[in-house]
Amino acid sequence: MKRTIQKEDLYNLTSVSSPVLSPNGREAIAIRTIMDQEKNKYLSYLIHIDVDSNEVTQWTFSEERISALTWSPDGKSIAFLSTRNKQKQLFILSKNGGEAKQITKFADGVNSYLWDPKNEKVWFTANVQEGKEFTDEKVEKKDEFPTAYVVEGMQYKRNGVGLISQKSYSQIGNVNLVDNHVSRFITDTYDYSLQAISYDGRSLVVGVNRADDKDNDWHSPIILIDIETKKETVIANEEGYFGGATFSLDGRYIAFEGSNFTYRNAGQASLYIYDVDQQYYWNLTESLDLPIGDYSVGDLQQSVTAPSLVWTEANDLYFQLSTSGDVRLYYATLEGAIYPASPEDEHIYGYDVSGDGKTALLAISNPVFPGELIKYDIALGERQQITHFNDAWLDEVNVVKPQPITYEGYNGWTIQGWLMKPANYVEGEKYPLIVEIHGGPHTMYANTFFHELQVLAAQGYGILYVNPRGSHSYSQQFVDACRNDYGGGDYEDIMAGLDYVLEQNDWIDESRLGVTGGSYGGFMTNWIVGHTNRFKAAVTQRSISNWISFFGVSDIGYYFTEWQIGKDMNDVETLWKHSPLKYAKNIETPLLILHGEKDDRCPIEQAEQLYITLKSMGKETQFVRFPNADHNLSRVGIPNLRQQRLEQIVDWFKKYL
């Protein structure tokens, strides 16, 4: 008999991600990541795949995290970024073997890079201090006296980073691979992203925000730069988010993704095509009313990167699309024909496509499959599983398959979700149910593997998780519908889902209901227990409790508050109306509050306010603080703290449910 899944199984699972095919399509590379319990860290390794024989070989063995894998244009070498010397530096490994060679030794590491088509140099972006060069060594202070930090703008800290150096800029340079000579291409004080290089090596595509207001970074035009003359041609100059530019193989077109500023951060990303000769662009996916890219949430995959799009030799394109809880591979022609190229009910979290458009290498997960690399014959629809890192584990454990559901939400809208039975479900028995709520809010639950949900099901709980209005993958109207209405229609959608499964499933014990969620899901958990006493236990994680203070303490609060609530500090009455803290007196549900001490997205003072308020009112509550944990604790946090977080959740629900 198979055993149930435990929280410690995170140490037994492997994430395999970021596949990249070689120029000839006969080989590929990818990243294998594990959580090392003894070292209490993540370790990732470069793996090589022979696409013809399906043979998989591990090529690196250092204690490091690697990312940004690419093949050299001639297919003889592989480049990647590695943390083996603390900062992310550029390394190149010959396909013929030997040790990887470190190319850069920059004080603040490397942000991104691109191979020059002639294989002679690599272009990169890296942070450089004003008045300094990339190769200048970082000066270590000889004394231990603290130094004051002078804040000049509103964007002065960032979750996962902390305080930002306000005299440091992401600049473009290149490094010669013969003598490692570093040259700086840009010498101003703006931040640049490096997106593409033409196949003749004459032009770069970059993004840059040259506005004087550094606090508003949602206007970064995409620019085509002639490398020799530095003449600039503006490709796109709208307010919004645009990037991921890639040249077609014949150099005629540049494709990129993005969304304009109409719906702020709730805008759906589209695929755009720029005609280099005619100097205009158009929205290729405008008719879809769905976002390109991957908007799913999960807690297993690591080091995940996927291209915005892949061109074929025939100037057709492949890309990811989030649609009705799936992330699928889609195909498009420049004439506007658009078709799904992969099946429903799965999550493609990484991909690459051969130049002839016939073969794809996909990283695929589904609710009962943690994820592996799959070779896919697109025309025939035939698949072969290439990696088998999680096969033995799957043979050992009882994985619960969620049941898809749809129901009528607020105002008659159709809402999608999933219901999981307890792992050892017995017909005729009654079981407690936990409602899980995703963050964002503009993300989505998907047909993907979710370790936390499996752990709770193994503890004897049913699990309900739904995509209320505000979630991606349904339509622009749907994803925008929670803005200015937090705690309104979104709350009604979630509660309607609960009513639906209670009516349809007599195994659920209505007297033992729990609710939990993080970030936006933490806000909604707080909101729910302040507006109903139906739940017997709740766990709120990295939450928002007070929009008034959130405006000033969050790294994004000064703009996100207005984007989502529709008001700023000139209307504190509205901010307070949407703040769960206002309704603390109504809370009768025992509430566990979990928060990371280094969370700059939803700072821990949000939890402190809620906890002290509830304690002062004599409510049943408990507060757990996680040191060295930012907003991403549940996904990429320190391994032992991720274990403690799951333990706290399990113990709280065990106590009250």
N, C-alpha and C positions, 0 to 999 in steps of 0.2 A: 504493500500500500504506500502511495506517495505521501510525503510529509507536507505540512503547510509551510507557506512562505513566512520567514521571520525578518525582522529589521536587519539582522546581521547579514542577510543575503546580498546586501549592497556590496559586500566584500567578495562575493562569489560571482558577481555579474561582470561582464565585459562590455564596454561600449566600443563599437567599431564604426568609424565615421569618416567623412571627408574624402571619398574616393576621387582619384584624378587619373584619367587615362593618359598614356604616353602619346607623343605626336603620331606614332604609327598605329595606335590603338591595340597593340599586341600585349602591352603590359599596363599595370596600374599600380598606384601606391595609395595607402590609406593610413589612418591612425587607429591604433588599438590602445584603449585607456582602461586602467584598473584603479581601484581604491586599495592601497596597501595599508592593512590594519596595523602592522607593526611600526611602520614609518609614519603613519597617520597623515598620509598625503596621497595625491593622485600621481600616477606615473603613466606616461604615454610613450608609445613606441611606433616607429615607422615600420609598416609591413608592405611587402611587395607581392603582387599577384601576377602570375603568368596567365594571361587571359585565354590562351589556347588550351593549356593543360589544367587550369584552375588551381595550380600549385601556389600555396601561400607560404611566404618566408618572412621571418622577422629580421629587419636589417639594422635596427639600433637597439642598444641595451643599456644606455646610460640612465641615471636617475634624474629624470627631467620631465618637463611638459613641452610638447612640440605642437606646432600649428602652422598654417599657411603653406601647405605642401604644393610644390610646382615642379614640373619637368623643365629642363633646359630645352630651348627650341630644337637642338639637334638630338634630343632624347638620350644623351649620354650621362647626364647628371641630374640630381634632385636637390632642390633647395628647400629649406624650411627654417622657421624661427624656433629657437630653443631657449629654455631657461636654465640650461645646465651650468651657466655662470651667473645666475640670479636674474639679471636683466635679459629680456628677449633679444637675442642677437641672431644674425643671419649665418647659417651654416650651409655648406654645399658638400654633397656626398657623391662620389663617382659610382656609377652603376657597376663598374668593374670590381668594386670592393674597396677595402681600406677604411680608415677612420674619417669621419666627417671633418671638414676643415672649417674653422671659424673665420668668417670673412670680416665681420664688424666687431668693434670693441667700443661702442659709443656709451657715453656716460648714462644716458637715459634709454638705451636700447633702440630697437627698430620697431616702427609702427606697422609698416607694410612695405612690399617690394614688388618689382616686376623685372623679368629677364629682358635684356635688350635682344632683339631678334638675331644679332650676329654672334651671340654667345660670349661677347668680349667684356661685357659689364652688366651690372645689375642696378636698376633704378630703385630708389627707396624714399620713404618718408620717415623722418625721425625728429624727435623734439630737440630743439637747440635753444640755449639761453641767449637772450639778446646780447649782442656783442661777442658771442662765442662761436666756435665752429663745432661740427659734429665730433671731431676727433679730440677736442679738448677734454682733459681728464677732469673728473669731478673733484673739487677741492674739499677735502675733509677738514672739518673744524677741529682745531687743536684743543679748544677749551670745551667745557661742558655747560657753559652759560646758555640759557635759552635765548632765542631771538624772536622779537615781535613779528607778527604777520600782519601786514597792512592790507586791509581789504579795500579794493577800489570799485569793484563791480558787484552785481548780484550773483553772477555765475562764478563763485569762488571756491566751491567744493563739489565733489562728485562722489556718488556712491561707489564703493569699491576702490576709490583712489584717495579720498580725504581732501585736504586743502590742495588747491591747484596753484602751481607756480604761474603767476600772472605776467611774468617776463619770459615765458617759454613758448615757442611756437613750433608747430609741425611743418617742417620745411622739406623741400625736395632736393635730392642729391643723387649721385651715382658713384659706384665703386668699380674700379678697373680690376678684373679678375686675374690679370697677369701680375701686377705689382701691388694690388690692394690700395692704390691711390684713390683718395676720396675727393670728389669735386662737388661743390655746392651749386645747384642750378637756380635756386630762388634765394634772394637776400633781403626780403622785406620782413615785416612783422605781422604777417597774416598766417592763418592756419590752412594748410593744403591737404587734400586727399589725392592720392595717386590712383587712377582708375584703369587706364589702358595705355598701350603703346601700339602705334601702327606697325604693320608687318614689314614695312620698309624702314622702320626705325627712325622716321623723320618727325613724327608728331606724338605728343602726349595728350591724353585727356585727363584733366584735373578738375577738382572741385575746390572752390575757395570762397570764403565770406570776407569781403573787403569793406563791410559796413563799419562805421565808427562805433556802433552799439554792439559790443561784444556779447552782451547778455541775450541777444536775439539771434541765435545761430541757425534759424530755420530758413535762411535765405543764402544758399551757397550755389551760385551759378556753376554750371558745367561748361568748361572752356577747353577748346582745342588749341594747343600751343605748338607752333613750329619750333623744333628744338634748336635749329641753327640760328634763326632770326629772332626767336621769342615773340613773333607776331601771334596775337591772340584772336581767335574767332569764337564768339559766344554760341554755344549749342542750345542751352536752355537757361532762362533767366527768370523763372517764376519763384514766388515764395512757396516754400514747401520743402520736401525731402526728395532729392534726386541723386542717383549714384549707380554703381555697378556697371559702368559703361564698358562695352566690349565691341571691338571692330569685327565686322564680317570678314571672312577669310580672303575676300577679294579687295578689301579696303574701301568699298563703296559706301558702306553704311556703318553707323554706330548705334547699337541698341543700348538702352539704359532703362532703369526702373525708377518709379517715384510716384508721389502724390502731391497735388497742390495743397494750398493752405485753406481751402474752403471749409473743411471739416476738422481743421487742426490735426491732432494726432489720431483722429478717428477716420481719416481719409484712407480709402482703399488704394493700394499701390497698383499702378498700371505698367505695361510694357510699351516703351516709346522707341521709335525708329527715326534716326537722323540721317538724311541724305547728304553726304559730304559734298557732292558736286552741286546740288541744288540749294544747299544750306537752309533746309527747313526740316521740321520733325512732325510726326503725327502719333496719335495714341492707337497702337495696334490692338489693344484688348478692351477698348472702350465699351464694346457691346456686351462684355461678360457680366458686369456688375458683381464681380468677385475680385478678391485681392490676389495678385501674384505673390509668391513667396510662402514661407512656412510660419504660421502664427500659432502653432500648437504649444501647449505647456506639458511638461513632463519632469521627471526627476532622475532619469538614468543616463541619457546620452551626454557625453563630454566632448570637448574640442570639435563641436559641430560647425562646419562651414559648408556652404553650398553656393555655386555660382548663381548670379541673378538670372542668367540665361546662357545657353550654349548654341552657337551657330553651327550649321552644317555647310559642306562644300556647295550645296545647291542654294545657299542663302535662306534656308528654312531655320526655324528656331525651336528649341525645347526650353521649358521652364517649369517651376513648381507653381501649383495653384491650390489655395486653401478653399475647399468647397464642401459644405455640409458636413463638417467634422472630419473630412479627409484632407490629406495633402497628396495631390496626385501629380504625375508628370503630364504636361500638356505640350502639344505640337502646334506650330503656327507657320503660315506662309506670309510673305510680305504683301500678298494680295488680300489678306484678311481672313483666310480660312483657318479655323481654330478647332482642334479636336483633342479629347482626352487620349493619352497614350499609355495609360496604366489603369488597372482596375480600381473599383471602389473598396472601401472598408480597410484602408491601410494608411500608413504615414511614411511617405518618402522623405527622409530627413537629410539625404545627401544623394548626389547623382553626378554623372558625367556621361556624355554621348559621343560616340566616335564620329569622325569627320564625315563619313559617308551616311550617317544617320541611321545605320542599321542596328547597332548594338549600344546598349546602355549598361552602365554599372551603377546599381542602385543600392543605397543603404535604406533598408525597409524594416519597419516595426509594425506590429498591430497589437491589440489589447492582450493577446496571450503569447506574443513573440517579442522578446526583448530587442531584437535587431541584429541583422547580419548583412553582409554584402551579397547581392544577387546579380548574376549576369542575365541580361534580358534581351532576347531577340525581339525587337520592336514589331517588325512586320508579322511574325508568326505568333507573337504573344507567348513564346516559350521561355521558361525560366530555369536557371540552375543556381542553387545556393553555393556560394564560393567559400565563405568562412563558416566555421562551426564552433566558435568560441563558447557559445551558451548551450550547445546541444546536451551535454552531460547534465547540466543544471536542470534543464527542462525535463529530462527523464526522471529527475529525482523529486520534483515538487509538484504540488497540486495548484495549477494556475486557474483562477476563476475567469470564465468568459462573460463579459458584461452583455446584457440584453439591450439592444437599441430601443429607444422609445421616442415617440412624438406625441405631443399633446397640445391643447389649446391654452395659450397664455393670455396675458393681459390684452384687452381690446381685440381678442380673437386671433392673435398672431400664432402661427405654428412654431413651437419650440422643440428643439431636439435635445435628447439626453441619453443617459445610460443607467441601467440598474444592475447591480451585482448582488447575487445571493451570497450568504456566508459560505466559506470554503467547504465546511462539513455539513452543508444543509441537509436536513432530514425532513421529508414531507410530513406535514401535520404539526411541526414544531413552530413556536413563535420566536422571532428574533428582533433585536433592536436594529434601528436604521440610523446611519450617519449621512447627513447631507454635506457634500464637499463643494466649495465655491472657488472658482479660479480667480486669479489676479488679473491685472491689466488696467481697466476692464476689457481693453480691446485686444484680447487674445482668444483662445478657444480650447476647450477640451476636444480631444481628437481620438481617432481610432489608433491609439498607440499604447505601448506598455507603460504602466504607472505603478512603480514599486510601492509607494505609500498606500494606494488603494488596495493592492493585493495584501499588504500586511494587515490592514484593518479587516478585510474580509476573512483572513486567516484567524483573527481574534474572535470571530463569531458575529460580525456585524454585516448587515446589508449596507450597500453604498449607493447613494443616488448622486449623480453629478450631471449637470445640465448646462447648456449654453443659453443664458438669458439674453435679452436685448442688450446690446453693447458688445457682444461677442462677434468675432470675425467669422467669415466663410458663408454668409447668408445673403447679404446685400448691403449697399451703402446706407440705405434707410435703417436697416437693422442695427448695424454697428454704431451708427450715430445716435440711436434712440435713447440711450441712457444719459447722454450729456444734458446738463441742466435739470436732470430728473433723478439724481442719485437717491435711492430709497423709494422710488415711485414704481414705474412699470417693471423695472428689473427685479425689485422685491416681489411684486405680484407674480412675475414669471416663475420665480423659484418656488414660491409657496403653492402655485398652481401645480407645479411638478410634483410636489410632496402630496398634495391632495389626490393627484392622478394615480400615483403608485400605491397609495393607501387603499384606494377604491379597487384597484386591479389585483392586489396581492394580499391575500389574507394571512400570509406568514409574517407580515410586519406587525410588530407590537407598537401600537400607536402611543402607548404610555412610556415608551423608551426610545425617544428620538434625540439625536445629537446633531450638532452643526459645527463646521469648522471651515476656515479658509485663510488665505494669506494675502497681504497687500490690499487690493480692492476686495478680495474675498474676506480679508480681516475686517475692513470697513463694513461689509455686508453682514458679517457675523455679528458685529457690534450692533448694527442697525436692527437686525432680526430680533435679538434678545431684548432690545429696547421697545419692540413693537408687538411682541407676542410671547406668551408663556408656554407655548406648545412644546418647547424643547426642554429636556431634563438635564442637559449638559452642553457646554459650548467651549470651543477652543479658538481664540482669536490670535492671529499670527501677523507680525510686522504690519500692524493695522494703522488706519487713520481713525482717530476719535474726535478730533477738533480741527475743523477747517480754518478757523481763525489763526491758531498758532501754526498750523501746517504751512500756511502762506509764507511765513518767515523762516521756518527752521528747515524745511525740505530743500534739497538741492534743486528741485524743479518747482517748488511751491509757488514761486512768484508768477509763473505763467500757467502751470497745470491747473491751479485752482480756478482761474477764470475760464480756462478751456473746458473744464468738466462741470463746474457748478454754475458758471455764467456770471460770476461776480468776483470782485476783489475786495480789498480792505475798505473801500468806500461804501460797502454794503454789508456790514458785519451781521446784520439781522438775518440775511439770507444764508450766509456762511454758517451761522449758528443753527438755523433751521435744519440744515442738512448734516449737522454734526451729531454723531451718536452720543456724545457726552451729554448733550442737552436732555437725553431721555434716560440717563443713568438711573434716575429714581424709579423707573418702571421695570428695571431688570430684576427678575426673580430667578433666572437661570444661573446655576453655578458656572462661573466663567474663569477659565484658565487663560492667562495672557502670556504669550511667548514673544520675545523680541531680542534682536541682536544689538549689542551695544555700539557697533560701528555702522549702524544703518543710517545713511544720510538721505535715503529716498523717503522713508517714513521714519523719522528719527525717534529714538526710544522715549523721548519726552511724551509722545503720543500715548505710549503704554503707561508711563508713570502717571499722567493725568487721570487716565481711566482707572487705574488700580487704586490710587489714593482716594479718588472720589467714591468708588464703590466701597472701599474699606470704611471710609468715614460714615457711610450710610448703613453700615452693618451688613453688607451683602456678602454672599459666599463667593470668594475669588482667591486666586493665587497668581503670583507674578514670577516668571522665570526669565532671567537675563542670560544671554549667551555672549561671553567675551570673544573678541576677535572675529565677530560675525557681522556681516553687512546684510543688505536686503536680499542677497541670493543664498542665504544659509541652506534652504531646503533643496537647492539644486547643485551648488558647487561649494558649499561650506566645508569647513574642516571636518574630515570624516567622523571623528569621535563625537563632535558636536551634532552632526546629523543623526547619529545614533541616539544621543541623549534627547534630541528634539522628538524623535519618534517614540521614545520611551515615555516622555512626558504626556504625549497625546494619548497613547495606549492606556497608561495608568489612570488618566483623568476620566476617560470614558468607562473604563472598567469600574471605577469607584462609583460613578453615578448612573450608569446604564445597566 
